[in-house]
Amino acid sequence: MSSAPAIATPRADVGLHEAAACIRQRILQTPVRTEPFPHLVVDELLPDAVRRGLDEYWPERARMGQTNCMFRGEARVSRLAAVSSGSERAFWEVLRSLTTAVNRAIRIRLAKYSVIKFYMMAGPGWQRRLETPVYEDDDALLAHYTGIVDLPVHIDHARLVMNAFVYLEDRDSRTPEPLRGTMLYRSLGFAWPTNAEIPRPLRERFLREEVEIGWRDNRLLAYVNGPTSFHGVPRHDLGVGRRRLLMCGSLLDQATTARIYDETLR
């Protein structure tokens, strides 16, 4: 039995265009896992120089906007580029270009699986209404979580067609217990259209833990955000450490969203 062909990883010294092409090729060659919903996992996604740059230029906590989601801090890469200068600004611009390439490669790789999402969300005739969709895919988000992480099973907002994030170890401090990855859930015939909170009785009755995509530095998890793409993060204590992510994805623009979705999903 022949082994699968090796997929090259980017070298540390590659230029931007070569790195983007290498990342694109790796994503397009990665097998799609269809259970419990379509997703793919790519290890060692970012070139070494880019991965080191994320540690070097990672914003101080004061520069990260705070949200009410489990002590999450976040910063847009485009914003970081706008308020930086010199080598730091150049780094954020390179990162933004690479994540744009990541988003577009993921859309190509998972395109046929998005058909189910659009049919379920928009019904017959969705292709005619969708026409040529416009995606917001040229930015990325840095995020970190602190304290106790416990993200209940959920679906992302309906506008988000493909979601993706790269796990990033916190080199400054370690957590007192192993970091958890992302739990994917199997649906027992249950669907949920967007990121509204799922009532606990429904979660417990119709959703089952299926597989955990384990935490590993520089690992990409990407998936079609359909009405059965249930996922969450098991409860664990980060202590003084941080759960760091590079987040990106393909979001329908407002005009495309209005054209294809019912008002309640926009």
C-alpha positions as CSV (number, residue, x, y, z in Angstrom):
1,M,0.0,0.0,0.0
2,S,1.6,3.3,-1.1
3,S,1.8,6.2,1.3
4,A,0.2,9.6,0.7
5,P,2.5,12.1,-1.0
6,A,4.4,14.4,1.3
7,I,3.1,18.0,1.5
8,A,5.9,20.5,1.7
9,T,6.1,23.0,4.5
10,P,7.2,26.6,3.9
11,R,10.9,27.4,4.5
12,A,11.8,30.2,6.9
13,D,13.5,32.3,4.2
14,V,10.8,32.3,1.5
15,G,9.4,35.5,0.1
16,L,5.8,36.6,0.5
17,H,4.6,35.4,-2.9
18,E,6.4,32.0,-2.6
19,A,5.1,31.6,1.0
20,A,1.5,32.4,-0.1
21,A,1.8,30.0,-3.0
22,C,3.1,27.2,-0.7
23,I,0.4,27.8,1.9
24,R,-2.2,27.7,-0.8
25,Q,-0.9,24.5,-2.3
26,R,-0.9,22.8,1.1
27,I,-4.5,23.8,1.9
28,L,-5.6,22.6,-1.6
29,Q,-3.9,19.3,-1.1
30,T,-5.1,18.7,2.5
31,P,-7.8,16.0,2.7
32,V,-11.2,17.3,3.9
33,R,-12.6,15.6,6.9
34,T,-16.4,15.3,6.6
35,E,-17.3,14.1,10.1
36,P,-19.0,15.5,12.0
37,F,-19.0,18.4,9.5
38,P,-16.6,19.5,6.7
39,H,-13.3,20.7,8.1
40,L,-9.6,20.5,7.4
41,V,-6.5,20.6,9.6
42,V,-3.1,21.8,8.5
43,D,-0.1,21.7,10.8
44,E,2.9,24.0,10.6
45,L,0.9,26.4,8.5
46,L,2.9,29.6,8.8
47,P,6.6,30.0,7.8
48,D,9.0,30.1,10.7
49,A,9.8,33.8,10.2
50,V,6.1,34.7,10.3
51,R,5.5,32.5,13.3
52,R,8.4,34.1,15.2
53,G,7.2,37.6,14.1
54,L,3.8,36.9,15.8
55,D,5.7,36.4,19.1
56,E,7.9,39.4,18.6
57,Y,5.1,41.9,17.6
58,W,2.2,40.4,19.6
59,P,0.4,43.5,21.1
60,E,0.6,44.2,24.7
61,R,-2.6,43.7,26.6
62,A,-3.3,47.4,26.7
63,R,-3.4,47.5,22.9
64,M,-5.9,44.6,22.7
65,G,-9.5,45.6,22.7
66,Q,-11.5,43.8,25.4
67,T,-14.8,42.0,24.7
68,N,-17.3,40.4,27.1
69,C,-16.5,36.9,25.8
70,M,-14.5,35.1,28.5
71,F,-12.0,37.9,29.1
72,R,-11.0,37.9,25.4
73,G,-8.7,40.5,24.0
74,E,-8.6,41.1,20.3
75,A,-6.9,43.3,17.7
76,R,-7.5,43.7,13.9
77,V,-4.4,43.1,11.9
78,S,-5.3,46.0,9.6
79,R,-5.6,48.3,12.6
80,L,-2.2,47.2,13.9
81,A,-0.7,48.0,10.6
82,A,-2.3,51.4,10.5
83,V,-0.9,52.5,13.9
84,S,2.5,50.9,13.5
85,S,5.6,51.9,11.6
86,G,8.8,50.5,10.3
87,S,9.4,46.7,10.5
88,E,6.3,46.1,12.6
89,R,4.0,47.7,10.1
90,A,5.7,45.7,7.3
91,F,5.1,42.5,9.3
92,W,1.4,43.2,9.8
93,E,1.0,43.9,6.1
94,V,2.7,40.7,5.2
95,L,0.5,38.7,7.7
96,R,-2.6,40.3,6.2
97,S,-1.6,39.3,2.7
98,L,-0.9,35.7,3.9
99,T,-4.2,35.3,5.7
100,T,-6.0,36.6,2.7
101,A,-4.3,33.9,0.7
102,V,-5.4,31.4,3.4
103,N,-9.0,32.5,3.2
104,R,-9.2,32.2,-0.5
105,A,-7.6,28.8,-0.6
106,I,-10.0,27.5,2.1
107,R,-12.9,28.7,0.0
108,I,-11.7,26.8,-3.0
109,R,-11.0,23.6,-1.0
110,L,-14.3,23.6,0.8
111,A,-16.5,25.2,-1.9
112,K,-18.6,22.1,-2.7
113,Y,-19.5,21.7,0.9
114,S,-20.8,25.2,1.2
115,V,-23.7,24.2,-1.1
116,I,-25.4,22.5,1.8
117,K,-25.1,25.6,3.9
118,F,-26.6,27.9,1.3
119,Y,-29.5,25.5,0.5
120,M,-30.4,25.1,4.2
121,M,-30.1,28.8,4.9
122,A,-31.6,30.3,1.7
123,G,-33.7,27.5,0.2
124,P,-34.4,26.7,-3.5
125,G,-33.1,29.3,-5.8
126,W,-30.2,30.3,-3.6
127,Q,-27.7,30.1,-6.5
128,R,-29.7,32.6,-8.6
129,R,-29.9,35.0,-5.6
130,L,-26.3,34.5,-4.6
131,E,-25.0,35.4,-8.1
132,T,-21.3,36.2,-7.7
133,P,-20.8,36.7,-4.0
134,V,-18.6,39.3,-2.6
135,Y,-16.5,38.2,0.5
136,E,-14.8,40.2,3.1
137,D,-11.6,38.2,3.4
138,D,-8.7,40.6,3.5
139,D,-8.2,41.0,7.2
140,A,-7.5,38.9,10.3
141,L,-7.9,39.1,14.0
142,L,-5.5,38.4,16.8
143,A,-7.2,37.1,19.9
144,H,-6.3,35.9,23.4
145,Y,-8.3,34.4,26.2
146,T,-7.3,34.5,29.9
147,G,-8.6,32.9,33.0
148,I,-11.1,30.1,32.7
149,V,-12.1,29.2,29.2
150,D,-15.5,27.5,28.7
151,L,-17.0,28.1,25.3
152,P,-20.4,26.3,25.0
153,V,-21.2,24.6,21.8
154,H,-22.4,27.1,19.2
155,I,-22.7,28.1,15.5
156,D,-20.9,31.2,14.1
157,H,-22.8,34.1,12.5
158,A,-24.6,33.1,9.3
159,R,-22.6,35.7,7.3
160,L,-19.5,33.7,8.0
161,V,-19.2,31.1,5.3
162,M,-15.8,29.7,6.2
163,N,-14.1,30.1,9.5
164,A,-10.4,29.5,10.3
165,F,-8.0,30.0,13.1
166,V,-4.4,29.1,13.9
167,Y,-3.5,28.0,17.4
168,L,-0.5,29.9,18.8
169,E,1.4,28.8,21.9
170,D,2.0,31.5,24.6
171,R,5.8,31.4,24.8
172,D,5.8,33.7,27.8
173,S,4.0,31.4,30.2
174,R,2.5,27.9,30.4
175,T,-0.9,26.9,31.5
176,P,-1.3,24.8,34.7
177,E,-3.2,22.1,32.8
178,P,-3.0,21.1,29.1
179,L,-4.5,23.5,26.6
180,R,-7.7,22.2,25.0
181,G,-8.3,22.5,21.3
182,T,-11.7,22.8,19.7
183,M,-14.4,20.2,20.3
184,L,-16.6,19.3,17.2
185,Y,-20.1,18.0,17.9
186,R,-22.3,15.6,16.0
187,S,-25.9,16.7,15.5
188,L,-28.7,14.2,16.0
189,G,-30.7,15.8,13.2
190,F,-30.6,19.2,14.9
191,A,-29.7,22.5,13.0
192,W,-29.2,26.0,14.2
193,P,-28.9,28.9,11.8
194,T,-26.6,31.5,13.4
195,N,-24.7,32.5,16.6
196,A,-27.7,33.0,18.9
197,E,-27.3,31.1,22.1
198,I,-28.5,27.5,22.0
199,P,-30.7,26.6,25.0
200,R,-29.0,24.1,27.3
201,P,-31.9,21.5,27.0
202,L,-31.5,21.5,23.3
203,R,-27.7,21.2,23.5
204,E,-27.9,18.3,25.9
205,R,-30.6,16.4,23.9
206,F,-29.5,16.8,20.3
207,L,-25.7,17.3,20.3
208,R,-22.9,14.9,21.1
209,E,-19.1,15.4,21.4
210,E,-17.5,13.8,18.4
211,V,-13.8,14.7,18.1
212,E,-11.5,17.3,19.6
213,I,-9.0,19.0,17.3
214,G,-6.1,19.1,19.7
215,W,-4.1,22.2,20.6
216,R,-0.8,22.4,18.7
217,D,1.2,25.5,17.9
218,N,0.8,26.7,14.3
219,R,-2.1,24.4,13.6
220,L,-4.8,25.6,11.3
221,L,-8.4,24.5,11.8
222,A,-10.8,25.6,9.0
223,Y,-14.4,24.6,8.4
224,V,-17.6,25.4,6.6
225,N,-19.8,27.4,9.0
226,G,-23.1,25.6,8.3
227,P,-26.2,25.2,10.5
228,T,-24.8,21.9,11.8
229,S,-21.2,23.0,12.3
230,F,-21.4,22.8,16.1
231,H,-18.2,23.5,18.0
232,G,-16.9,24.8,21.3
233,V,-14.0,24.8,23.7
234,P,-14.0,22.5,26.8
235,R,-13.7,24.2,30.2
236,H,-10.1,24.6,31.4
237,D,-8.1,27.0,33.5
238,L,-5.4,29.0,31.7
239,G,-3.9,30.3,35.0
240,V,-1.6,33.2,34.1
241,G,-1.2,32.0,30.5
242,R,-3.1,32.9,27.4
243,R,-5.0,31.0,24.7
244,R,-3.8,32.8,21.6
245,L,-5.3,32.6,18.1
246,L,-4.8,34.1,14.7
247,M,-8.4,34.2,13.3
248,C,-9.6,34.7,9.8
249,G,-12.4,33.6,7.5
250,S,-14.7,34.5,4.6
251,L,-17.6,36.7,5.5
252,L,-20.4,37.6,3.0
253,D,-20.5,41.4,2.5
254,Q,-23.7,43.3,3.5
255,A,-25.1,43.5,-0.1
256,T,-24.6,39.7,-0.7
257,T,-26.1,38.9,2.7
258,A,-29.2,41.1,2.0
259,R,-29.6,39.4,-1.3
260,I,-29.6,35.8,-0.1
261,Y,-30.7,35.7,3.5
262,D,-33.9,36.4,5.3
263,E,-33.8,39.6,7.4
264,T,-33.6,37.6,10.6
265,L,-30.2,36.1,9.6
266,R,-28.5,39.3,8.6
